[in-house]
Structures are given as structure tokens and as C-alpha cells.
Amino acid sequence: MCGRFALTFDGDELAQHMSHQLNRTVKPPEANYDKSYNLAPTNEVPVYFVPGAHSQREENAKETGQSTKDNECTLTNMRWGFIPHWAKDKEQFKGYATINARLENLKANKLYGQSLKAKRCVVPVSGYYEWTKPNPKVNKAKLKIPYYVTRKDSDEVMYLAGIYDYNDREKIHSFSVITGHAPEGLEWLHLRMPCVLEPGSKAWNLWLEDQDKQEWTQKELSELLRPWYDEDHYTCYEVSKDVGKVTNKDPYLVEPVSKPKPSIKKEEEKFKKESKVEEGEEVPKLTKGEKEDYNRLKHEGDVKAESVKEESGNLKEELSSLGEESATPAKSSSASSEENKIGGNTSHKRRPN
């Protein structure tokens, strides 16, 4: 799950940076955007897409007011938390239900059907936060440990694959971040991670630039967007627990609490050491709800048996780290009827690039 990230550029700085990096004119959002070191669901953030791509030149220009001049694009502020065009009001999709879109069932999920054809995007971020919790016998306070995943060159931008829509009733753009199974080197941190795209790569060009690509198979999507992690360009380190409170926005949140390890392997070893159950200790028993989650996940082939404690109750723990009291968003009856149309989640392990 991706539930928090940082963007350490304001709108003007981001546009200038992207113009240089992408070798095209990128204009800042029409509405002012200030940098933030702790962005949370429902916040509005700048999103990038090519207005003339996906055979939707006129429609995209009408919705966003973007210029359709060749080699020019304007960043658009969008709400984090997908609201489809057919929703009668945004309250149908309040909460955290649509902040992420699972790569494994992206094709089957009817919520994203039309957007998959024509409204693909990337979300520029400086880095994203993820929480993990060591064994409670070692971590007496039972607190989740926040980590920050970012580029080694802090002046560079990470681009998370996303999918967006425009709701004319609410006059609002919104998006989901696409997530998949984490590569082997990052499974210790979390079983899932955002799908990152590199400018100029085949995945970037096909996802954003191709004006004719509208139909996809699930295999194509899984191969194109599968998560990866390159230690030559990315780093991961523990940060302050203050990031768990959404009102904290200060720069120190992205600073390491200790010297970053030269390799995520060192962090993985540290995590395993802290989480090890000593010989003779009793492994905590699963609750009824955790057993149900385990049986579901085992049936879907998404986790190994030793990953049960981390993934079961995952949403509850994630929302707890975000300061939420409940993982179940309120839904209207109309929302429930629409959700019945949405494909169920299925997942499987992916190999890193």
C-alpha cells in the first residue's frame, strides 16, 4: 500500500525541473501548489499526463484547459483518491478505498476501465513513506517503523504510475497510484510498492506517449508496470515517527534518523534480526479476522506463510499509521451498487526488472 509521500518542490520549481528533464515545455498548475513533506490521501497534488496522447486530444483539452500545442503540457492538480466520472458525488468514494489501484487486477477492475484506455498519468514525488512493524517482543511499544524510499540524488523526481478521471458533477480531477508486488529486496519492508516509471523508458513511452494504445491485456500491464528497485539510483532509510501525523509537514521528516545503510540488504538484515522470535518463545496466535485474511491471501497465492502477520490486518495497520480510527470508509447505497461492478482483487508475485 502507498499511503503517504513527499514532494519537496513547489509548482513552479517542479515545472522547471520537469521541463529540463523531459525536454518539453511543462507549465505549473493553474492553482498555486506549495511543497509538502507529508502528503496524504484526499490532498491535491500536481499530476502529469500528455494532453494529446491516448487518442483523447480534444476531450483532455476540454476537461483540463491544457494547451494542445505539440511538446507542451500543463501540470494538473488532482485529488488523491479516485472518483470515477459516473459517481454522483465524491462522498461515494471518501476515505482510502481508491488511493491505490492493484496492478494485478487493473484490467478486470471496472472502476478503471475507461481511464485505462485514455487517462493514464504519472505522479511526480520526491519519495514515498512505508511502515513496517518488527516483532512486538523486541519492539515493546508495538509501534510501526516508518521508512522513506527516494532517489539517491535528492534533486531528482520519482514518477509513480497512476490512473485518473474527471468528474463533471464535482468539477474535480482525481487519481489512484498503481501498486504491485514488491521485488524480493523490499519484501521485508512491505509486500507491495508503487510502480515507478523512468522518463524515456519503454514503459514511460507506452504508458504516457502512445496516442493509439487503448486496449491492454493483463499480461501486458503486469510486464510493463511491475515494481522494481535499483540500488544504484534509489535508497531506503528509517525516518522520524512524526510522519505518522498528517499535520506534520516539516523538512526534517525526510531526514534519516540514523546514517542510511549503503544497501537495502543491510536494512533487511536489521529488520530480520529485530523481528526474530527467540527459541522457546511463543509465536503470537492469529485472531479470527487474521485467520480469515490469511486463508484469503493463501488462496490467492499472494504471500508466503511467514508473511501472515504483516499482511493480515494490513489496511487496519496502515490507517492506524495515518492516524485514522477505521479502515472502512462510509458508503452510500449508490456507492455499494457501483462497487458490485468492480472486479475482485487477485495478486501474484512479480520478479523485479
C-alpha positions in Angstrom: 0.0 0.0 0.0 1.2 3.5 -0.8 -0.4 5.9 1.7 1.9 8.8 2.1 4.6 10.6 0.1 6.6 13.8 -0.1 7.0 16.4 -2.9 9.8 18.9 -2.0 9.2 21.2 -5.0 6.5 23.9 -5.3 4.5 24.1 -8.6 6.9 26.4 -10.4 10.0 24.5 -9.3 8.5 21.2 -10.3 7.5 22.5 -13.8 11.0 23.9 -14.4 12.7 20.7 -13.3 10.4 18.5 -15.4 10.8 20.8 -18.5 14.6 20.2 -18.3 14.3 16.5 -17.5 11.7 15.7 -20.2 12.9 18.1 -22.8 9.5 19.6 -23.3 7.6 22.6 -22.0 5.9 21.8 -18.8 3.8 24.5 -17.2 3.0 24.7 -13.4 -0.6 24.0 -12.3 -3.1 26.9 -12.6 -3.7 26.8 -8.9 -0.7 27.5 -6.7 0.9 24.5 -5.2 3.3 24.6 -2.2 5.8 21.9 -1.4 4.9 19.3 1.2 7.0 16.8 3.1 3.9 14.7 4.1 1.2 14.3 1.5 -1.8 12.2 2.5 -4.9 10.8 0.8 -7.5 13.4 -0.3 -4.7 16.1 -0.7 -4.4 17.7 -4.1 -1.1 17.2 -5.8 0.3 18.0 -9.3 -0.1 15.2 -11.8 1.5 14.9 -15.2 0.0 13.5 -18.4 0.3 14.3 -22.1 -2.9 16.0 -23.3 -2.6 14.9 -26.9 -2.0 11.2 -26.1 -4.3 8.2 -26.0 -6.5 9.5 -28.9 -8.2 11.8 -26.5 -6.8 15.2 -27.5 -10.0 17.2 -27.6 -11.5 15.6 -24.5 -8.5 16.0 -22.4 -8.1 19.6 -23.5 -11.7 20.4 -22.7 -11.5 18.9 -19.2 -8.2 20.4 -18.1 -7.9 23.5 -20.2 -4.5 22.3 -21.2 -2.8 23.6 -24.3 -2.7 21.1 -27.2 0.4 22.6 -28.7 2.9 20.0 -29.6 5.6 19.3 -27.0 3.7 21.3 -24.4 1.8 20.3 -21.2 0.5 21.8 -18.0 0.6 20.0 -14.7 -2.9 19.5 -13.2 -3.7 19.5 -9.5 -5.7 16.3 -8.7 -7.2 14.8 -5.6 -5.5 11.7 -4.3 -8.3 9.1 -4.2 -10.0 8.1 -7.4 -13.6 9.4 -8.1 -14.9 8.0 -11.4 -16.8 10.2 -13.9 -20.0 8.3 -13.2 -20.0 9.0 -9.4 -23.0 11.1 -8.3 -20.9 12.8 -5.6 -17.4 12.5 -4.1 -18.8 11.2 -0.8 -19.4 7.8 -2.6 -15.6 7.4 -2.6 -14.4 9.1 0.5 -11.8 7.5 2.7 -8.9 5.3 1.5 -10.7 2.8 -0.8 -9.3 4.2 -4.1 -6.0 5.8 -3.3 -4.2 2.7 -4.8 -5.1 0.6 -7.8 -3.8 -3.0 -7.7 -1.7 -3.8 -10.8 -2.8 -7.5 -10.7 -6.4 -6.8 -11.5 -6.2 -3.4 -13.2 -7.7 -4.8 -16.4 -10.6 -6.6 -14.7 -11.5 -3.8 -12.4 -14.4 -1.9 -14.0 -13.7 1.1 -11.8 -10.7 1.9 -14.0 -11.9 0.6 -17.4 -12.4 3.9 -19.3 -9.4 5.6 -17.6 -7.1 2.7 -18.6 -7.9 3.5 -22.2 -7.4 7.2 -22.2 -6.5 8.7 -18.8 -3.1 7.4 -17.8 -0.7 9.5 -15.9 2.4 9.7 -13.6 2.5 11.3 -10.1 5.8 13.2 -9.5 7.1 12.7 -6.0 10.4 13.2 -4.1 9.9 9.9 -2.3 7.3 7.8 -0.5 6.9 6.5 3.0 6.2 3.0 4.1 5.7 1.5 7.5 6.9 -1.9 8.9 6.5 -3.3 12.4 9.2 -5.6 14.0 8.2 -8.4 16.4 6.4 -7.0 19.4 8.6 -9.0 21.7 11.5 -6.8 20.6 9.6 -3.6 19.8 7.9 -3.3 23.2 6.0 -0.2 22.2 4.5 -2.0 19.3 5.0 1.0 17.1 5.2 0.8 13.3 8.6 1.9 11.9 8.4 4.5 9.1 10.9 4.3 6.2 11.4 6.7 3.3 12.2 5.4 -0.3 13.7 8.0 -2.5 16.3 8.7 -5.2 19.9 8.9 -4.1 20.1 12.2 -5.9 17.6 14.2 -3.9 17.2 16.8 -6.7 15.7 14.2 -9.0 12.0 13.2 -9.1 10.4 9.8 -8.8 7.4 9.2 -11.1 4.7 6.8 -9.8 2.4 5.2 -12.4 -1.2 6.4 -12.0 -4.6 6.5 -13.5 -7.0 9.4 -13.3 -10.6 10.5 -14.1 -12.6 13.7 -14.2 -16.0 14.1 -12.5 -18.0 16.8 -14.2 -20.6 17.0 -11.4 -18.0 17.7 -8.8 -15.7 19.5 -11.2 -12.8 17.6 -9.8 -9.8 15.5 -11.1 -8.7 12.6 -9.0 -6.2 9.7 -9.3 -5.0 6.4 -7.9 -1.4 5.3 -7.6 -0.8 1.9 -9.2 0.9 -0.6 -6.9 2.2 -4.2 -7.4 4.0 -6.9 -5.5 7.3 -5.6 -4.1 10.6 -7.0 -5.6 12.4 -9.5 -3.4 14.8 -7.0 -2.0 12.0 -4.9 -0.5 9.5 -7.5 0.7 10.9 -7.1 4.3 9.6 -3.5 4.2 6.2 -4.2 2.7 4.7 -6.8 0.4 3.6 -4.1 -2.0 5.1 -0.9 -3.5 4.2 1.8 -6.1 5.0 1.1 -9.8 7.8 3.6 -10.7 8.4 4.7 -14.3 11.6 6.2 -15.7 11.4 9.0 -18.3 12.4 7.8 -21.7 12.0 4.2 -20.9 9.8 1.9 -23.0 7.2 1.7 -20.2 7.1 5.5 -19.9 6.6 6.0 -23.6 3.9 3.3 -23.9 2.1 4.4 -20.8 2.1 8.1 -21.4 3.1 9.0 -25.0 1.4 6.4 -27.2 -1.6 8.0 -28.9 -3.1 4.8 -30.2 -2.6 2.3 -27.4 -6.0 1.9 -25.7 -6.6 -1.9 -25.4 -4.5 -3.9 -22.9 -4.2 -7.4 -21.7 -3.4 -8.0 -18.1 -0.1 -9.7 -19.0 0.9 -6.5 -20.9 0.1 -4.3 -17.9 1.9 -6.6 -15.4 5.0 -6.7 -17.5 5.0 -3.0 -18.3 4.4 -1.6 -14.8 5.9 -4.3 -12.5 7.6 -2.7 -9.5 11.4 -2.6 -9.4 14.2 -1.2 -7.2 17.6 -0.2 -8.4 20.2 0.3 -5.6 22.4 2.4 -7.9 19.7 5.1 -8.1 17.4 4.6 -5.0 17.8 4.4 -1.3 15.7 3.4 1.7 16.1 4.5 5.3 14.3 4.9 8.6 12.8 8.3 9.4 11.0 10.0 12.3 7.8 8.6 13.6 6.4 12.1 13.4 5.5 11.4 9.8 2.6 9.4 11.1 0.7 12.6 12.0 -0.7 14.2 8.8 -0.4 17.7 10.3 3.4 17.4 10.4 4.8 18.9 7.2 8.3 19.9 8.1 11.5 19.1 6.1 13.1 17.0 8.9 10.5 14.3 8.1 12.6 13.1 5.1 15.9 13.1 7.0 17.3 9.7 8.2 17.1 9.1 12.0 20.4 7.3 11.6 23.0 7.1 8.9 21.5 5.4 5.8 22.8 1.9 5.0 24.7 1.6 1.7 22.4 -1.2 0.7 18.9 -2.2 1.4 20.3 -5.6 2.2 21.6 -4.1 5.4 18.2 -2.8 6.3 16.7 -6.2 5.5 19.2 -7.9 7.8 18.5 -5.4 10.6 14.7 -6.0 10.2 15.1 -9.8 10.3 17.3 -9.6 13.4 14.9 -7.4 15.3 11.9 -9.5 14.2 13.4 -12.9 15.1 11.5 -15.0 17.6 13.9 -16.4 20.1 13.9 -20.2 20.6 11.3 -21.3 23.1 9.2 -18.1 22.6 5.6 -18.5 21.7 4.6 -17.1 18.3 1.5 -14.9 18.8 -1.7 -16.6 17.7 -3.8 -15.2 14.9 -7.1 -13.6 15.7 -10.2 -14.8 13.9 -10.0 -11.9 11.5 -6.3 -12.5 10.8 -7.1 -16.2 10.1 -9.7 -15.2 7.5 -7.2 -12.8 5.9 -4.6 -15.5 5.9 -6.9 -18.0 4.2 -7.8 -15.5 1.6 -4.3 -14.5 0.9 -3.0 -18.0 0.8 -5.7 -19.0 -1.7 -4.7 -16.1 -3.9 -1.1 -17.0 -3.7 -0.1 -13.5 -2.7 2.0 -14.2 0.4 4.2 -16.8 2.0 3.1 -18.4 5.3 5.8 -16.4 7.2 4.3 -13.2 5.9 0.9 -13.7 7.5 1.3 -11.4 10.5 2.4 -8.5 8.3 -0.3 -8.7 5.6 -3.3 -9.8 7.7 -5.0 -6.7 9.0 -2.8 -4.7 6.6 -5.3 -2.0 5.9 -6.1 -1.6 9.6 -2.4 -1.1 10.4 -1.8 1.3 7.5 -4.7 3.5 8.5 -3.5 3.4 12.1 -0.2 4.8 11.0 -2.0 7.5 9.2 -3.9 8.5 12.3 -7.2 7.0 11.2 -9.7 5.3 13.5 -11.3 3.0 11.0 -10.3 1.2 7.8 -13.8 1.0 6.5 -14.9 4.1 4.5 -18.6 5.1 4.7 -20.5 4.3 1.6 -23.9 5.3 0.3 -26.2 2.8 -1.2 -25.4 4.1 -4.7 -21.7 3.5 -4.0 -22.4 -0.1 -3.0 -24.2 -0.8 -6.2 -21.4 0.6 -8.3 -18.8 -1.3 -6.3 -20.6 -4.5 -7.2 -19.5 -3.8 -10.7 -15.8 -3.6 -9.7 -13.6 -6.7 -10.3 -12.3 -8.5 -7.3 -8.6 -8.4 -6.3 -6.3 -11.1 -7.3 -2.5 -10.9 -7.0 0.7 -12.9 -7.5 4.4 -12.4 -7.0 6.4 -10.4 -9.6 10.1 -10.5 -10.3 12.0 -7.2 -10.3 13.4 -6.0 -13.6 
